[in-house]
């Protein structure tokens, strides 16, 4: 799930309007709208912290970096656990493969 869709989903589940969220975190409604639709791809860490606090979740959950967060696909959680057990050199090889795959996907 993208950051944009996660933030929108959280807002919708909370029943808050864009304006209510914007006011709570000290941002403009337009900026929050840009974030929710993916037009603003790099919100500040300060804003992410305020959003996480507003929704009472860890920042790692908000940005999709917590493999133990609810809603994460089980196969990814299993892969994460397996990666932790590998030798650092093996993890480097896998990281290189992932970078190649991401680059291929973007071209």
Order of alpha helices (4+ residues) and beta strands (2+ residues): alpha-alpha-alpha-alpha-alpha-alpha-alpha
